């Protein structure tokens, strides 16, 4: 049973069912989700940290997968009234007590959905901090009175919902300790020349005839064509012509000797009625296999997360970035 004594932000109606396009587009807000694989009570558990932002508020949600259900802590960040910028909450997941601690008193968002600095969010289980986010980790350890877990959490995926007309901008890290990269996706029309014609002698033509010939030429020898550009840190990395024919595809790129697989599906942008989203998957990997959308993940058997002291555990999940781009008119 979900325990939720803290006020639930309105924006989390989207997170509860991200597949509901009507709900997402109606809210018109940014949503940023990070999924981590952690070790809790000798079991692998998925912890999802979600930030949402709209014109009125920011929201924070920390969810932990149980064997039969998901347990969630939600915090509402209202700018016009007193809200719990610092606090904690306890709940039990399959007999294991978990505590979520947060300190957002001085959090710097700088227009982003997720804080940039001066904050922490920590999850404690079994006397260990199994997950801590933010640049104030020492404050989290001091506040909780618990030591860091001997097994590092593994970042499984990041998901973001963004809104725009033709251009979509976001920032991502390709790995937890890397720097941020600016990602820009733009879908636009261009004029495709079908053929060429001899240029007529216009010296003896009047203005109306020149105008009529020009209009006819434009209609007969050009047509609207769609193209898409994906830029990373301002550099053009993926260029797709004839997007109406190549609405699904993938391409391999290299960024500073790191191989990146980029997948796109913009079918609903082009052919579905109403407001729909395109999906982009960015996958730093040496594998060429298409990553599937992350399903509901159940805990793995005990021991699968175990590792030798000082050695990070192996993870059977490749890290992926999922970008849901909602096109608004």
C-alpha positions as CSV (number, residue, x, y, z in Angstrom):
1,X,0.0,0.0,0.0
2,X,1.4,3.4,-1.0
3,X,2.0,5.7,2.0
4,X,1.9,9.4,1.1
5,X,1.5,11.9,3.9
6,X,3.2,14.6,1.8
7,X,1.1,16.7,-0.6
8,X,1.2,15.2,-4.1
9,X,2.0,17.8,-6.9
10,X,-0.5,18.0,-9.7
11,X,2.2,17.4,-12.2
12,X,2.7,13.8,-11.0
13,X,-0.4,12.7,-12.7
14,X,1.9,12.6,-15.8
15,X,4.5,10.4,-14.1
16,X,1.9,7.9,-12.9
17,X,1.0,7.2,-16.5
18,X,3.6,8.7,-18.9
19,X,2.0,6.8,-21.8
20,X,-1.2,8.9,-21.6
21,X,-0.6,11.4,-24.3
22,X,-3.6,13.5,-23.4
23,X,-2.5,14.0,-19.8
24,X,1.1,14.8,-20.8
25,X,0.3,17.3,-23.5
26,X,-2.4,19.0,-21.4
27,X,0.1,19.6,-18.6
28,X,2.7,21.2,-21.0
29,X,5.5,20.7,-18.5
30,X,9.0,19.3,-18.3
31,X,9.6,15.9,-16.7
32,X,13.0,14.4,-15.9
33,X,13.3,10.8,-14.6
34,X,16.5,8.9,-13.5
35,X,16.4,5.2,-12.8
36,X,19.1,3.6,-10.6
37,X,19.8,0.0,-9.8
38,X,20.6,-0.3,-6.1
39,X,21.2,-3.0,-3.5
40,X,18.7,-3.0,-0.7
41,X,18.5,-5.8,1.8
42,X,20.6,-8.1,-0.5
43,X,18.1,-7.5,-3.3
44,X,18.4,-5.5,-6.4
45,X,15.9,-2.6,-6.4
46,X,15.1,0.0,-9.0
47,X,14.8,3.5,-7.6
48,X,13.3,6.2,-9.8
49,X,13.9,9.9,-9.0
50,X,11.6,12.2,-10.9
51,X,11.6,16.0,-11.2
52,X,8.7,17.8,-12.8
53,X,8.3,21.5,-13.6
54,X,5.5,23.6,-14.8
55,X,4.5,27.3,-14.6
56,X,3.4,27.0,-11.0
57,X,5.7,24.5,-9.2
58,X,8.5,22.0,-9.1
59,X,7.9,18.5,-7.9
60,X,10.2,15.7,-6.6
61,X,9.3,12.0,-6.5
62,X,11.3,9.1,-5.2
63,X,9.9,5.7,-6.1
64,X,11.2,2.2,-5.0
65,X,10.1,-1.0,-6.8
66,X,8.7,-3.7,-4.5
67,X,7.9,-7.3,-5.4
68,X,4.2,-6.5,-6.0
69,X,3.9,-2.7,-6.1
70,X,5.8,0.6,-6.2
71,X,6.3,2.7,-3.1
72,X,6.6,6.5,-3.6
73,X,7.6,9.6,-1.7
74,X,6.4,12.8,-3.3
75,X,7.3,16.4,-2.4
76,X,5.6,19.5,-3.7
77,X,7.8,22.6,-4.2
78,X,5.4,25.6,-4.2
79,X,7.1,29.1,-4.6
80,X,4.3,31.1,-3.1
81,X,3.9,29.3,0.2
82,X,5.9,27.5,2.8
83,X,6.8,24.0,1.6
84,X,9.1,21.3,3.0
85,X,12.4,22.3,1.4
86,X,14.1,20.0,3.9
87,X,12.8,16.8,5.5
88,X,12.5,13.1,5.5
89,X,10.0,10.3,5.1
90,X,10.0,6.6,6.1
91,X,8.1,3.7,4.5
92,X,8.5,-0.1,4.3
93,X,9.2,-2.0,1.1
94,X,8.6,-5.7,1.4
95,X,9.5,-5.7,5.1
96,X,12.5,-3.4,4.6
97,X,12.4,0.1,6.1
98,X,13.6,2.9,3.8
99,X,14.1,6.6,4.6
100,X,14.2,9.3,2.1
101,X,16.0,12.5,3.1
102,X,16.2,15.8,1.1
103,X,17.5,19.3,1.5
104,X,16.5,21.7,-1.2
105,X,16.7,25.0,0.8
106,X,19.4,26.4,-1.4
107,X,18.9,24.3,-4.5
108,X,19.9,26.1,-7.7
109,X,17.7,25.2,-10.7
110,X,18.8,28.0,-13.1
111,X,15.7,27.3,-15.3
112,X,16.3,23.5,-15.4
113,X,13.9,20.8,-14.3
114,X,16.5,19.1,-12.2
115,X,18.6,21.1,-9.6
116,X,22.1,22.1,-10.8
117,X,23.8,22.5,-7.4
118,X,23.5,23.0,-3.6
119,X,21.1,20.2,-2.8
120,X,21.0,16.5,-1.8
121,X,18.4,13.7,-2.0
122,X,19.3,10.5,-0.2
123,X,17.8,7.0,0.3
124,X,18.8,5.1,3.4
125,X,18.2,1.3,4.0
126,X,19.8,-1.0,6.6
127,X,22.0,1.8,8.0
128,X,23.5,2.6,4.7
129,X,22.9,5.4,2.2
130,X,22.1,3.3,-0.9
131,X,21.6,6.3,-3.1
132,X,22.6,10.0,-2.8
133,X,22.2,12.7,-5.5
134,X,23.4,16.2,-5.5
135,X,26.7,18.0,-4.6
136,X,26.0,18.0,-0.8
137,X,26.7,14.3,-0.2
138,X,28.7,15.0,3.0
139,X,25.7,16.9,4.4
140,X,23.5,13.9,3.6
141,X,25.8,11.5,5.4
142,X,26.0,13.8,8.4
143,X,22.2,14.3,8.5
144,X,21.3,10.6,8.2
145,X,24.2,9.4,10.5
146,X,24.7,6.6,8.0
147,X,27.7,5.5,6.0
148,X,27.7,5.1,2.2
149,X,26.7,1.7,0.8
150,X,29.6,-0.6,-0.1
151,X,27.9,-1.2,-3.4
152,X,27.6,1.7,-5.8
153,X,24.3,2.4,-7.4
154,X,24.2,2.0,-11.2
155,X,22.4,4.6,-13.4
156,X,20.2,2.6,-15.8
157,X,18.3,5.3,-17.7
158,X,17.4,8.9,-17.9
159,X,14.0,10.0,-19.4
160,X,12.9,13.5,-20.2
161,X,9.7,15.0,-21.6
162,X,10.2,18.3,-23.5
163,X,7.9,20.6,-25.5
164,X,8.5,22.7,-28.5
165,X,7.4,23.7,-32.0
166,X,10.3,22.8,-34.3
167,X,13.3,22.9,-32.0
168,X,13.9,20.9,-28.8
169,X,16.8,21.6,-26.4
170,X,18.0,19.6,-23.5
171,X,21.2,18.7,-21.5
172,X,22.4,15.2,-20.6
173,X,25.4,13.4,-19.2
174,X,26.4,10.3,-21.1
175,X,27.7,8.8,-17.8
176,X,27.3,9.8,-14.2
177,X,30.7,11.4,-13.7
178,X,30.8,13.0,-17.2
179,X,30.1,16.6,-18.1
180,X,26.8,17.9,-19.5
181,X,26.3,17.9,-23.3
182,X,23.8,20.2,-25.0
183,X,21.5,18.3,-27.3
184,X,19.4,20.1,-29.9
185,X,16.9,18.4,-32.2
186,X,15.3,20.4,-35.0
187,X,12.7,19.4,-37.6
188,X,12.1,21.8,-40.5
189,X,10.9,22.1,-44.0
190,X,13.2,22.7,-47.0
191,X,12.6,23.2,-50.7
192,X,13.4,20.2,-52.8
193,X,14.2,21.0,-56.4
194,X,12.7,18.4,-58.8
195,X,14.3,19.6,-62.0
196,X,15.7,22.5,-63.8
197,X,14.3,24.6,-66.7
198,X,15.8,27.0,-69.2
199,X,15.6,30.5,-67.9
200,X,13.2,32.4,-70.2
201,X,14.1,35.8,-71.7
202,X,12.0,38.2,-69.7
203,X,13.0,41.4,-71.5
204,X,9.9,41.4,-73.6
205,X,7.5,40.2,-70.9
206,X,5.3,42.4,-68.8
207,X,5.2,42.1,-65.0
208,X,2.0,40.0,-64.9
209,X,3.5,37.3,-67.3
210,X,6.8,37.1,-65.3
211,X,4.8,36.7,-62.1
212,X,2.6,34.0,-63.6
213,X,5.6,32.0,-65.0
214,X,7.3,32.2,-61.6
215,X,4.3,30.9,-59.8
216,X,3.8,28.0,-62.2
217,X,7.5,27.1,-62.0
218,X,7.4,27.0,-58.2
219,X,4.3,24.7,-58.2
220,X,5.7,22.3,-60.8
221,X,9.4,22.1,-59.8
222,X,9.5,22.1,-56.0
223,X,7.7,20.4,-53.2
224,X,7.9,20.6,-49.4
225,X,10.4,18.2,-47.9
226,X,11.2,17.5,-44.3
227,X,14.6,17.2,-42.7
228,X,15.8,16.7,-39.2
229,X,19.1,17.7,-37.5
230,X,20.5,16.5,-34.2
231,X,23.3,18.6,-32.8
232,X,25.4,17.8,-29.8
233,X,27.4,20.7,-28.3
234,X,26.5,22.7,-31.5
235,X,28.1,20.2,-33.8
236,X,25.8,18.5,-36.4
237,X,25.9,14.8,-35.7
238,X,22.8,13.4,-37.4
239,X,21.2,14.8,-40.5
240,X,18.1,13.1,-41.9
241,X,16.7,14.1,-45.3
242,X,13.2,13.0,-46.5
243,X,12.1,12.6,-43.0
244,X,8.6,11.7,-44.2
245,X,10.1,8.5,-45.6
246,X,12.8,7.9,-42.9
247,X,10.7,8.6,-39.9
248,X,12.3,5.6,-38.0
249,X,16.0,4.9,-38.0
250,X,19.3,4.9,-36.3
251,X,22.8,6.1,-36.7
252,X,26.2,5.6,-35.0
253,X,28.2,8.6,-34.1
254,X,31.4,9.2,-32.2
255,X,32.0,11.8,-29.5
256,X,35.6,12.0,-28.3
257,X,36.3,8.4,-29.0
258,X,33.0,7.3,-27.4
259,X,30.6,5.5,-29.6
260,X,27.0,6.7,-29.4
261,X,23.9,5.0,-30.9
262,X,21.1,7.4,-31.8
263,X,17.6,6.0,-32.6
264,X,14.6,8.0,-33.6
265,X,10.9,7.4,-34.2
266,X,9.0,10.5,-35.3
267,X,6.1,8.7,-37.0
268,X,3.5,10.3,-34.7
269,X,4.8,13.7,-35.4
270,X,4.0,13.2,-39.1
271,X,1.1,10.9,-39.4
272,X,-1.0,10.8,-36.1
273,X,-3.7,13.4,-35.5
274,X,-3.6,15.8,-32.6
275,X,-0.6,16.4,-30.3
276,X,1.9,13.6,-30.3
277,X,5.4,12.9,-29.3
278,X,8.5,11.6,-31.0
279,X,10.9,9.3,-29.2
280,X,14.7,9.6,-29.3
281,X,17.0,7.1,-27.7
282,X,20.7,7.9,-27.1
283,X,22.7,5.0,-26.1
284,X,26.5,5.1,-25.2
285,X,27.4,1.6,-26.1
286,X,29.6,-0.7,-28.2
287,X,26.6,-2.9,-28.9
288,X,24.5,-2.3,-32.0
289,X,21.4,-4.0,-30.6
290,X,18.3,-1.8,-30.4
291,X,17.5,-1.0,-26.8
292,X,14.0,-1.7,-25.8
293,X,11.9,0.7,-23.8
294,X,12.7,0.0,-20.2
295,X,9.9,-2.3,-18.8
296,X,8.7,-2.5,-15.3
297,X,11.7,-4.1,-13.6
298,X,11.3,-6.6,-10.8
299,X,14.0,-7.1,-8.2
300,X,16.7,-9.6,-9.1
301,X,17.6,-12.5,-6.9
302,X,19.8,-11.8,-3.9
303,X,23.5,-11.7,-4.6
304,X,23.3,-10.4,-8.2
305,X,24.3,-7.0,-7.1
306,X,27.1,-8.2,-4.8
307,X,30.6,-7.0,-5.5
308,X,34.1,-7.1,-4.0
309,X,35.0,-4.1,-1.8
310,X,36.1,-1.2,-3.9
311,X,34.9,-2.8,-7.2
312,X,31.8,-1.5,-8.8
313,X,29.2,-4.2,-9.5
314,X,28.5,-5.3,-13.0
315,X,25.1,-4.3,-14.4
316,X,23.1,-6.3,-16.9
317,X,21.4,-3.1,-18.1
318,X,23.0,-0.7,-20.7
319,X,22.5,2.9,-19.9
320,X,20.1,4.7,-22.2
321,X,18.7,8.3,-22.6
322,X,15.0,8.5,-23.6
323,X,13.9,11.8,-24.9
324,X,10.1,12.3,-25.5
325,X,9.7,15.4,-27.7
326,X,6.2,16.8,-27.7
327,X,5.5,19.0,-30.8
328,X,3.1,21.8,-30.1
329,X,1.7,24.2,-32.7
